[in-house]
């Protein structure tokens, strides 16, 4: 182990401090193990003397002489002060507002409610008609219902798979607001006109979600993304969730869906979404993740520069969405015309009507045919990097940070792989995170260890701990079904179990026997399923459970306080295992195989 560890850290010996520790660690003596642990700590921690130019992310991932680092540094220091005293927007709807909104929602949901009895009777009508009607109704009902539908589409433990697939289409709905509204909010956040603050600002959004939309801009020579919250989001969400909580209380008082704990579910969900509407919290989450992954140069987060409740300015990190390769579009898309940029007048140019900026349209390139990307368009080593690094990030967040990105799907993962450069993974959209307690970490790891040992009953016991109370769970039959499931599809490490199939079987058993699962546990499960599906697409022969074995066993055997020091060693061992799998898979492909053989 010591020899392997020395190989892992030899590349880090260029730093004088690490070189000295490396020399001490090579010397014999009883303190060698402690010196190895100290050296691991040194390798995990960036040197204090690192300059800001080494840490500052810029367009293309390389320092640029045009970036005004002093101005950017001043913005970061001001943001640190602002985040220490966050003031969240609060809104309490009046009774009149609640009554009027309830009438509007009653009209919107009337068709769904009237056709519900027929949906209960006929399964084909429910799947083919009613689910689609429900999806369209939720999409028309407003932000709160869209977010609830998006969240519900991940809860296979509560809802049928057909409904989850239908509601999952709302994850791609992206309302946009006007450029004039974005201008008003950004100017209020920066305290001056856009023309005097940015060197360039795109009036057309480059992305949009249910909470905010994103504009591209240039600030102090740095390419930045400006996220602007949609109008009325806070008010609409507060009003709709107040109505939802009232309905949940009514349902609970009638004794319906008692096993579901509807009141607590709505309360937890409204708190999470309420935090996501405050964009300062995303800046805070980005800061935390940047600190946690400071020693991972190939794991990049946008660096926030300014944040208010409705505007956040962060570094723009170029890359291609992993979803472009895992979920390629099925139909051709007409290319959009280029956006207009607000661009500063060149020095010495005559002013026009006292204006400091003019609108300069970008040149229009000749129309190009739409390119449909897929996993085959990625270089094998890039595909391997995406899968292995995605799993490494997930395991680090779980095992060390206790802070999990709450939406770790391929659409929020980008890969940057410039010619001649090593690939890098970029994580975006950290509006929602799951802060794990020690009990949540221990119970979820217990499930993974049970899967590694092929013990279905131990897995069932861990899942039953995924909620503080299980008043309606059929514990005995749940354990029996879990035991039968594991005997069929999960025999433990080394058998290349299909992680997705195992977890989907667990969720089916959870729904059949009315077992409750807390929201943080469901976040962990859904993220794991997303990563496993990504691996199945990009590296079909990769077994996520077998690949996670070195890190999981290191964490199980090493005391918790020492695990961060030995994480580089655990990652090195996992990297060797992943490397052997890659070589074996490529050899299998060259020999005419189909890539399905598991390592």
C-alpha positions as CSV (number, residue, x, y, z in Angstrom):
1,X,0.0,0.0,0.0
2,X,2.8,2.4,0.8
3,X,4.5,1.7,-2.5
4,X,1.3,2.3,-4.4
5,X,0.7,5.5,-2.4
6,X,4.2,6.9,-3.2
7,X,3.5,6.4,-6.9
8,X,0.2,8.3,-6.5
9,X,1.8,11.3,-4.9
10,X,5.1,11.5,-6.7
11,X,3.7,13.7,-9.3
12,X,2.8,16.2,-6.6
13,X,6.4,16.5,-5.3
14,X,7.1,19.7,-7.3
15,X,5.7,21.8,-4.4
16,X,8.6,22.4,-1.8
17,X,6.3,21.6,1.1
18,X,5.2,18.3,-0.5
19,X,8.7,17.4,-1.6
20,X,9.9,17.7,2.0
21,X,7.1,15.5,3.3
22,X,7.8,13.0,0.5
23,X,11.5,12.8,1.5
24,X,10.4,12.2,5.2
25,X,7.9,9.6,4.1
26,X,10.5,7.6,2.2
27,X,12.7,7.3,5.3
28,X,12.2,4.2,7.4
29,X,10.9,4.3,10.9
30,X,7.8,3.7,13.0
31,X,6.2,7.0,12.1
32,X,6.1,6.2,8.4
33,X,2.3,5.6,8.5
34,X,1.6,8.9,10.2
35,X,3.9,10.7,7.7
36,X,1.9,9.1,4.8
37,X,-1.3,10.4,6.3
38,X,0.2,13.9,6.6
39,X,1.4,13.7,3.0
40,X,-2.1,12.7,2.0
41,X,-3.4,15.8,3.7
42,X,-0.8,17.9,1.9
43,X,-1.8,16.5,-1.4
44,X,-5.5,17.1,-0.7
45,X,-5.0,20.8,0.2
46,X,-4.0,23.5,-2.3
47,X,-0.8,25.4,-1.4
48,X,-1.4,28.7,0.4
49,X,0.8,30.4,-1.9
50,X,-1.3,29.7,-5.0
51,X,-2.0,32.9,-6.8
52,X,-5.4,34.1,-7.8
53,X,-4.6,33.7,-11.5
54,X,-4.2,29.9,-10.8
55,X,-7.6,29.7,-9.2
56,X,-9.7,32.1,-11.3
57,X,-11.8,30.4,-13.9
58,X,-11.9,32.3,-17.2
59,X,-13.3,31.6,-20.7
60,X,-11.7,28.5,-22.1
61,X,-10.3,27.5,-18.7
62,X,-7.0,29.3,-19.2
63,X,-5.8,32.7,-17.7
64,X,-6.3,35.6,-20.0
65,X,-4.3,38.8,-20.0
66,X,-7.4,40.8,-20.8
67,X,-9.1,39.8,-17.5
68,X,-9.1,42.6,-14.8
69,X,-8.2,40.3,-11.9
70,X,-8.2,43.2,-9.4
71,X,-11.8,44.1,-10.3
72,X,-12.9,40.5,-10.2
73,X,-11.2,39.9,-6.9
74,X,-12.9,43.0,-5.4
75,X,-16.3,41.6,-6.6
76,X,-15.5,38.2,-4.9
77,X,-14.6,39.9,-1.6
78,X,-17.8,42.0,-1.7
79,X,-19.8,38.8,-2.4
80,X,-18.2,37.2,0.7
81,X,-19.5,40.0,2.8
82,X,-22.9,39.9,1.1
83,X,-23.3,36.2,1.7
84,X,-22.6,36.5,5.4
85,X,-25.8,38.4,5.8
86,X,-28.4,36.9,3.3
87,X,-31.8,38.4,3.5
88,X,-34.3,36.1,1.8
89,X,-37.4,37.5,0.1
90,X,-40.6,36.7,2.1
91,X,-44.2,36.9,0.8
92,X,-47.4,36.1,2.6
93,X,-50.5,36.0,0.3
94,X,-53.7,37.6,1.5
95,X,-57.0,35.7,1.8
96,X,-58.4,37.4,-1.2
97,X,-55.3,36.4,-3.3
98,X,-55.7,32.8,-2.0
99,X,-59.4,32.7,-2.9
100,X,-58.9,34.1,-6.4
101,X,-56.0,31.8,-7.1
102,X,-58.0,28.8,-5.8
103,X,-60.8,29.6,-8.2
104,X,-58.3,29.8,-11.1
105,X,-56.7,26.5,-10.1
106,X,-60.2,24.9,-9.8
107,X,-60.9,25.9,-13.4
108,X,-57.5,24.6,-14.6
109,X,-57.8,21.3,-12.8
110,X,-61.5,20.7,-13.5
111,X,-61.0,18.4,-16.5
112,X,-58.5,16.3,-14.6
113,X,-60.8,15.9,-11.6
114,X,-63.9,15.1,-13.7
115,X,-62.1,12.4,-15.7
116,X,-60.4,10.9,-12.6
117,X,-63.1,8.2,-12.0
118,X,-62.8,7.0,-15.5
119,X,-59.0,6.8,-15.1
120,X,-59.5,4.7,-11.9
121,X,-61.6,2.3,-13.8
122,X,-59.7,2.0,-17.1
123,X,-56.0,1.4,-17.0
124,X,-55.5,2.1,-20.8
125,X,-57.4,5.5,-20.5
126,X,-55.3,6.3,-17.4
127,X,-52.0,5.7,-19.1
128,X,-52.8,6.9,-22.6
129,X,-55.0,9.9,-21.9
130,X,-55.3,10.9,-18.3
131,X,-51.6,11.1,-17.5
132,X,-50.9,13.3,-20.5
133,X,-53.8,15.5,-19.5
134,X,-52.4,15.8,-15.9
135,X,-49.0,16.7,-17.3
136,X,-50.5,19.5,-19.5
137,X,-52.6,20.7,-16.6
138,X,-49.7,20.9,-14.2
139,X,-47.7,22.8,-16.9
140,X,-50.4,25.4,-17.2
141,X,-50.9,25.7,-13.4
142,X,-47.7,27.7,-12.7
143,X,-44.2,27.4,-11.4
144,X,-45.0,25.6,-8.1
145,X,-46.9,22.9,-9.9
146,X,-44.3,22.5,-12.6
147,X,-41.6,22.1,-9.9
148,X,-43.8,19.6,-8.1
149,X,-44.3,17.6,-11.3
150,X,-40.6,17.7,-12.0
151,X,-39.9,16.4,-8.4
152,X,-42.7,13.8,-8.7
153,X,-41.2,12.5,-11.9
154,X,-38.2,11.3,-9.8
155,X,-40.3,9.6,-7.1
156,X,-40.7,6.1,-8.5
157,X,-41.2,4.9,-5.0
158,X,-44.5,6.8,-4.8
159,X,-45.9,7.0,-8.3
160,X,-46.3,4.5,-11.2
161,X,-43.5,4.4,-13.7
162,X,-45.8,5.6,-16.6
163,X,-46.8,8.7,-14.7
164,X,-43.2,9.5,-13.8
165,X,-42.2,9.2,-17.5
166,X,-45.0,11.5,-18.5
167,X,-44.3,14.1,-15.8
168,X,-40.6,13.9,-16.7
169,X,-41.4,15.8,-19.9
170,X,-41.9,18.9,-17.8
171,X,-38.2,18.9,-16.9
172,X,-37.6,20.4,-20.3
173,X,-40.2,23.2,-20.1
174,X,-38.5,26.5,-20.0
175,X,-40.6,29.7,-19.8
176,X,-38.8,32.9,-20.8
177,X,-39.4,36.5,-19.9
178,X,-38.7,39.6,-21.8
179,X,-35.3,41.2,-22.3
180,X,-36.6,44.5,-20.8
181,X,-37.4,42.7,-17.6
182,X,-33.9,41.1,-17.4
183,X,-32.4,44.6,-18.0
184,X,-34.4,46.1,-15.2
185,X,-33.4,43.5,-12.6
186,X,-29.8,43.4,-13.6
187,X,-29.4,47.2,-13.6
188,X,-31.0,47.2,-10.1
189,X,-28.6,44.5,-8.9
190,X,-25.4,46.3,-10.3
191,X,-26.6,49.8,-9.6
192,X,-26.0,51.2,-13.1
193,X,-26.9,50.8,-16.7
194,X,-25.9,47.7,-18.5
195,X,-24.0,49.7,-21.0
196,X,-21.8,51.1,-18.3
197,X,-21.3,47.9,-16.4
198,X,-20.7,45.2,-19.0
199,X,-18.4,45.2,-22.0
200,X,-21.1,43.0,-23.7
201,X,-24.4,41.6,-22.8
202,X,-26.7,39.2,-24.7
203,X,-30.3,40.3,-24.7
204,X,-31.5,36.8,-25.7
205,X,-31.3,34.1,-23.1
206,X,-29.1,31.2,-23.7
207,X,-31.0,28.9,-21.3
208,X,-34.1,29.0,-19.2
209,X,-35.7,27.0,-16.5
210,X,-38.8,27.3,-14.3
211,X,-37.1,29.7,-11.8
212,X,-34.7,31.8,-13.9
213,X,-33.1,32.3,-17.3
214,X,-29.5,32.9,-18.2
215,X,-27.8,35.5,-20.4
216,X,-24.3,35.6,-21.7
217,X,-22.1,38.7,-21.0
218,X,-18.6,39.9,-20.6
219,X,-17.4,41.7,-17.4
220,X,-13.9,43.0,-16.7
221,X,-12.7,40.9,-19.6
222,X,-14.2,37.7,-18.1
223,X,-17.0,35.7,-19.9
224,X,-19.8,35.5,-17.4
225,X,-23.3,34.0,-17.1
226,X,-26.0,36.3,-15.7
227,X,-29.0,34.3,-14.2
228,X,-32.2,36.4,-13.8
229,X,-35.2,35.2,-11.8
230,X,-38.5,35.1,-13.7
231,X,-41.2,37.7,-12.7
232,X,-43.6,36.8,-9.9
233,X,-41.9,33.5,-9.0
234,X,-41.7,34.2,-5.2
235,X,-45.4,35.4,-5.1
236,X,-46.7,32.6,-7.2
237,X,-44.9,29.9,-5.3
238,X,-45.9,31.2,-1.9
239,X,-49.5,31.4,-2.9
240,X,-49.7,28.0,-4.6
241,X,-47.9,26.2,-1.8
242,X,-50.2,27.8,0.8
243,X,-53.1,26.3,-1.2
244,X,-51.3,23.0,-1.5
245,X,-50.7,22.8,2.3
246,X,-54.4,23.6,2.9
247,X,-55.4,20.7,0.6
248,X,-52.9,18.4,2.2
249,X,-54.3,19.2,5.6
250,X,-57.8,18.5,4.4
251,X,-56.8,15.1,2.9
252,X,-55.0,14.1,6.0
253,X,-58.0,15.1,8.2
254,X,-60.2,12.8,6.1
255,X,-57.8,9.9,6.8
256,X,-56.8,9.6,3.1
257,X,-53.2,8.7,2.1
258,X,-52.1,8.5,5.7
259,X,-49.1,6.3,4.7
260,X,-48.0,9.0,2.3
261,X,-47.7,11.8,4.9
262,X,-48.8,14.4,2.4
263,X,-48.6,17.3,4.8
264,X,-45.0,16.8,5.7
265,X,-44.1,16.1,2.0
266,X,-45.6,19.4,0.8
267,X,-44.0,21.2,3.7
268,X,-40.5,19.9,2.9
269,X,-40.9,20.4,-0.8
270,X,-42.1,24.0,-0.4
271,X,-39.1,24.8,1.8
272,X,-36.7,23.4,-0.7
273,X,-38.3,25.3,-3.7
274,X,-38.5,28.4,-1.6
275,X,-34.8,28.4,-1.1
276,X,-34.1,27.8,-4.8
277,X,-36.0,31.0,-5.7
278,X,-33.4,32.9,-3.7
279,X,-30.4,33.1,-6.0
280,X,-28.0,34.0,-3.2
281,X,-28.3,30.4,-1.9
282,X,-27.0,29.1,-5.2
283,X,-24.0,31.4,-4.9
284,X,-23.5,30.0,-1.4
285,X,-23.7,26.4,-2.6
286,X,-21.2,27.2,-5.4
287,X,-18.8,28.6,-2.9
288,X,-19.1,25.5,-0.7
289,X,-18.5,23.1,-3.6
290,X,-15.5,25.2,-4.9
291,X,-13.9,24.8,-1.5
292,X,-14.7,21.1,-1.3
293,X,-13.2,20.4,-4.7
294,X,-10.3,22.8,-4.6
295,X,-7.8,19.9,-5.0
296,X,-9.7,18.5,-8.0
297,X,-8.4,20.4,-11.0
298,X,-10.7,18.5,-13.4
299,X,-13.8,19.3,-11.5
300,X,-15.1,22.8,-12.1
301,X,-17.9,24.9,-10.7
302,X,-18.9,28.4,-11.9
303,X,-17.4,31.0,-9.7
304,X,-20.0,33.5,-8.4
305,X,-19.1,37.1,-8.5
306,X,-22.3,38.9,-7.5
307,X,-25.6,37.7,-6.1
308,X,-28.9,39.2,-5.0
309,X,-32.2,37.5,-4.5
310,X,-33.1,37.7,-8.2
311,X,-29.8,38.0,-10.0
312,X,-26.5,36.0,-9.9
313,X,-23.4,36.7,-12.0
314,X,-21.0,33.9,-12.3
315,X,-18.1,32.8,-14.5
316,X,-19.2,31.2,-17.8
317,X,-17.7,27.8,-18.1
318,X,-17.8,26.5,-21.7
319,X,-18.4,22.9,-22.4
320,X,-20.8,20.5,-24.0
321,X,-23.7,19.0,-22.0
322,X,-23.3,15.4,-21.3
323,X,-27.0,15.0,-22.1
324,X,-26.1,15.8,-25.7
325,X,-24.4,12.4,-25.9
326,X,-26.6,10.4,-23.5
327,X,-30.0,11.7,-24.7
328,X,-29.4,12.9,-28.3
329,X,-32.3,14.8,-30.0
330,X,-34.6,12.6,-32.1
331,X,-35.6,15.3,-34.6
332,X,-33.9,18.1,-36.4
333,X,-34.0,21.5,-34.9
334,X,-34.1,24.7,-37.0
335,X,-31.0,26.8,-36.1
336,X,-31.9,30.0,-34.4
337,X,-30.7,33.4,-35.6
338,X,-27.8,34.8,-33.6
339,X,-28.5,37.0,-30.6
340,X,-27.8,40.7,-30.4
341,X,-25.1,41.9,-28.2
342,X,-24.9,45.2,-26.3
343,X,-21.4,46.2,-27.2
344,X,-19.3,49.2,-26.2
345,X,-18.4,51.8,-28.8
346,X,-14.8,51.6,-29.9
347,X,-12.4,54.2,-28.4
348,X,-12.6,57.5,-30.3
349,X,-15.9,56.8,-32.0
350,X,-18.3,59.7,-32.0
351,X,-21.1,59.4,-29.5
352,X,-24.7,59.1,-30.8
353,X,-27.4,60.9,-28.9
354,X,-25.3,60.7,-25.8
355,X,-25.5,56.9,-25.7
356,X,-22.4,54.9,-24.6
357,X,-23.4,51.7,-26.4
358,X,-25.0,50.5,-29.6
359,X,-26.6,47.2,-30.6
360,X,-24.3,45.4,-33.0
361,X,-25.8,42.1,-34.4
362,X,-23.4,39.3,-34.8
363,X,-22.6,38.1,-38.3
364,X,-24.9,35.4,-39.5
365,X,-23.1,32.2,-40.5
366,X,-24.4,30.2,-43.4
367,X,-27.1,27.7,-42.3
368,X,-25.6,24.4,-41.2
369,X,-27.5,21.1,-41.0
370,X,-28.4,20.1,-37.5
371,X,-26.0,17.6,-36.0
372,X,-27.4,14.8,-33.9
373,X,-24.8,13.7,-31.3
374,X,-24.6,10.4,-29.6
375,X,-22.3,8.3,-27.4
376,X,-20.4,7.2,-30.5
377,X,-19.2,10.8,-31.2
378,X,-17.2,10.8,-28.0
379,X,-13.6,9.6,-27.9
380,X,-13.4,6.4,-25.8
381,X,-11.2,8.0,-23.2
382,X,-13.5,11.0,-22.9
383,X,-16.5,8.7,-22.4
384,X,-14.5,6.8,-19.7
385,X,-13.6,10.1,-18.0
386,X,-17.2,11.3,-17.9
387,X,-18.4,8.0,-16.3
388,X,-15.6,7.6,-13.8
389,X,-15.3,11.2,-12.8
390,X,-19.0,11.5,-12.4
391,X,-19.0,8.6,-10.0
392,X,-16.0,10.0,-8.1
393,X,-17.8,13.3,-7.6
394,X,-20.9,11.5,-6.4
395,X,-19.0,9.4,-3.9
396,X,-16.9,12.3,-2.6
397,X,-20.1,14.3,-1.9
398,X,-21.6,11.3,-0.2
399,X,-18.6,10.0,1.8
400,X,-16.7,13.2,2.7
401,X,-18.7,16.4,2.1
402,X,-22.2,15.4,3.2
403,X,-23.3,18.0,0.6
404,X,-25.0,16.5,-2.4
405,X,-26.0,18.2,-5.7
406,X,-29.7,17.7,-5.7
407,X,-30.1,17.4,-9.5
408,X,-27.0,15.5,-10.7
409,X,-28.4,14.5,-14.1
410,X,-26.5,14.7,-17.4
411,X,-28.1,18.0,-18.3
412,X,-26.3,19.6,-15.4
413,X,-23.0,18.0,-16.3
414,X,-20.7,19.5,-18.9
415,X,-17.5,18.1,-20.3
416,X,-14.7,20.3,-21.6
417,X,-12.0,18.7,-23.7
418,X,-10.0,21.1,-25.8
419,X,-7.4,19.8,-28.2
420,X,-4.4,18.6,-26.4
421,X,-5.9,19.3,-22.9
422,X,-7.1,16.8,-20.4
423,X,-10.9,16.7,-20.1
424,X,-12.7,18.5,-17.2
425,X,-16.1,18.0,-15.7
426,X,-18.2,21.1,-15.1
427,X,-21.2,21.1,-12.7
428,X,-23.9,23.7,-12.9
429,X,-27.3,24.6,-11.4
430,X,-26.7,24.2,-7.7
431,X,-29.9,26.0,-6.6
432,X,-30.9,22.9,-4.7
433,X,-28.5,20.7,-2.6
434,X,-29.1,18.0,0.0
435,X,-27.2,18.5,3.2
436,X,-26.9,15.0,4.7
437,X,-27.0,14.2,8.4
438,X,-24.8,11.5,9.8
439,X,-27.7,9.2,10.2
440,X,-28.7,9.7,6.5
441,X,-25.2,9.0,5.4
442,X,-24.9,5.9,7.6
443,X,-28.2,4.5,6.5
444,X,-27.7,5.0,2.8
445,X,-24.2,3.6,3.0
446,X,-25.6,0.6,4.8
447,X,-27.8,0.0,1.7
448,X,-24.8,0.2,-0.6
449,X,-22.8,-2.2,1.6
450,X,-25.8,-4.6,1.7
451,X,-25.9,-4.5,-2.1
452,X,-22.1,-5.1,-2.2
453,X,-22.6,-8.2,0.0
454,X,-25.8,-9.3,-1.7
455,X,-27.8,-9.3,1.5
456,X,-31.4,-8.4,0.8
457,X,-32.7,-8.5,4.4
458,X,-29.9,-6.1,5.5
459,X,-30.8,-3.8,2.6
460,X,-34.5,-3.9,3.7
461,X,-33.5,-2.9,7.3
462,X,-31.5,0.1,6.0
463,X,-34.4,1.2,3.7
464,X,-36.8,1.0,6.6
465,X,-34.6,3.6,8.4
466,X,-35.0,6.0,5.5
467,X,-37.8,7.7,7.4
468,X,-38.2,8.6,11.1
469,X,-41.5,6.6,11.2
470,X,-43.0,3.8,9.2
471,X,-46.6,3.7,10.5
472,X,-48.1,1.8,7.6
473,X,-45.2,-0.2,6.3
474,X,-45.6,-4.0,5.9
475,X,-42.1,-4.7,7.3
476,X,-42.2,-8.5,7.1
477,X,-43.4,-8.8,3.5
478,X,-41.1,-6.0,2.5
479,X,-38.1,-7.9,3.9
480,X,-39.2,-11.1,2.1
481,X,-39.6,-9.3,-1.2
482,X,-36.2,-7.6,-0.8
483,X,-34.5,-10.9,-0.1
484,X,-36.1,-12.5,-3.2
485,X,-35.0,-9.5,-5.3
486,X,-31.4,-9.7,-4.2
487,X,-31.3,-13.5,-4.8
488,X,-32.4,-12.8,-8.3
489,X,-30.5,-9.7,-9.5
490,X,-27.9,-8.7,-6.8
491,X,-25.3,-11.3,-5.7
492,X,-22.8,-8.7,-4.5
493,X,-19.4,-7.4,-5.6
494,X,-17.7,-9.1,-8.5
495,X,-20.9,-10.3,-10.1
496,X,-21.4,-7.1,-12.2
497,X,-24.9,-6.4,-10.8
498,X,-27.1,-4.0,-12.8
499,X,-27.3,-1.2,-10.3
500,X,-30.3,0.4,-12.0
501,X,-32.3,-2.8,-12.1
502,X,-31.6,-3.4,-8.4
503,X,-32.6,0.1,-7.3
504,X,-35.7,0.1,-9.5
505,X,-36.7,-3.2,-7.8
506,X,-36.1,-1.7,-4.4
507,X,-38.4,1.2,-5.3
508,X,-41.1,-1.1,-6.5
509,X,-41.0,-3.0,-3.2
510,X,-41.1,0.3,-1.4
511,X,-44.3,1.3,-3.2
512,X,-45.9,-2.1,-2.8
513,X,-45.4,-2.1,0.9
514,X,-46.0,1.6,1.7
515,X,-42.5,2.3,3.0
516,X,-41.7,5.9,3.4
517,X,-38.4,7.4,2.1
518,X,-37.1,10.9,3.2
519,X,-36.4,13.5,0.5
520,X,-32.6,13.4,1.0
521,X,-32.5,9.7,0.6
522,X,-34.5,10.0,-2.6
523,X,-32.1,12.6,-3.9
524,X,-29.2,10.2,-3.3
525,X,-31.1,7.4,-5.1
526,X,-32.1,9.5,-8.1
527,X,-28.6,10.9,-8.6
528,X,-27.2,7.3,-8.5
529,X,-29.7,6.2,-11.0
530,X,-28.9,9.1,-13.3
531,X,-25.2,8.3,-13.1
532,X,-25.8,4.6,-13.7
533,X,-27.9,5.3,-16.8
534,X,-25.2,7.6,-18.1
535,X,-22.6,4.8,-17.6
536,X,-24.8,2.3,-19.4
537,X,-25.0,4.6,-22.4
538,X,-21.4,5.8,-22.6
539,X,-19.6,2.7,-21.2
540,X,-22.0,-0.3,-21.4
541,X,-19.5,-2.7,-19.7
542,X,-18.9,-0.4,-16.7
543,X,-20.4,-1.7,-13.4
544,X,-21.0,1.3,-11.1
545,X,-21.3,-0.8,-8.0
546,X,-18.1,-2.8,-8.6
547,X,-16.2,0.4,-9.5
548,X,-17.3,2.1,-6.2
549,X,-16.0,-0.8,-4.1
550,X,-12.6,0.6,-3.3
551,X,-13.9,3.9,-2.0
552,X,-16.8,2.3,-0.1
553,X,-14.6,-0.2,1.6
554,X,-12.0,2.4,2.4
555,X,-14.7,4.5,4.1
556,X,-16.0,1.5,6.0
557,X,-12.6,0.4,7.4
558,X,-10.9,3.8,8.0
559,X,-12.1,5.9,10.9
560,X,-14.2,8.8,9.8
561,X,-11.8,11.6,10.9
562,X,-8.9,9.9,9.0
563,X,-10.9,9.2,5.8
564,X,-10.2,12.6,4.2
565,X,-6.4,12.0,4.6
566,X,-6.6,8.7,2.9
567,X,-9.1,9.7,0.1
568,X,-6.2,10.3,-2.4
569,X,-5.0,6.7,-1.9
570,X,-8.6,5.4,-2.2
571,X,-9.0,7.4,-5.4
572,X,-5.7,6.1,-6.8
573,X,-6.8,2.5,-6.2
574,X,-10.2,3.2,-7.8
575,X,-8.4,4.9,-10.7
576,X,-6.2,1.8,-11.3
577,X,-9.3,-0.4,-11.2
578,X,-11.1,1.9,-13.7
579,X,-8.0,1.9,-15.9
580,X,-7.9,-1.8,-16.1
581,X,-11.6,-1.9,-17.0
582,X,-11.0,0.6,-19.8
583,X,-8.1,-1.4,-21.2
584,X,-10.0,-4.6,-21.1
585,X,-13.1,-3.0,-22.7
586,X,-11.0,-1.5,-25.5
587,X,-9.3,-4.9,-26.1
588,X,-12.6,-6.6,-26.2
589,X,-13.9,-4.1,-28.8
590,X,-10.8,-4.5,-31.0
591,X,-11.3,-8.2,-30.9
592,X,-14.8,-7.8,-32.4
593,X,-16.8,-7.9,-29.1
594,X,-19.9,-5.8,-28.4
595,X,-18.5,-4.1,-25.3
596,X,-20.9,-5.8,-23.0
597,X,-18.5,-8.0,-21.1
598,X,-18.1,-6.8,-17.6
599,X,-14.7,-6.5,-15.9
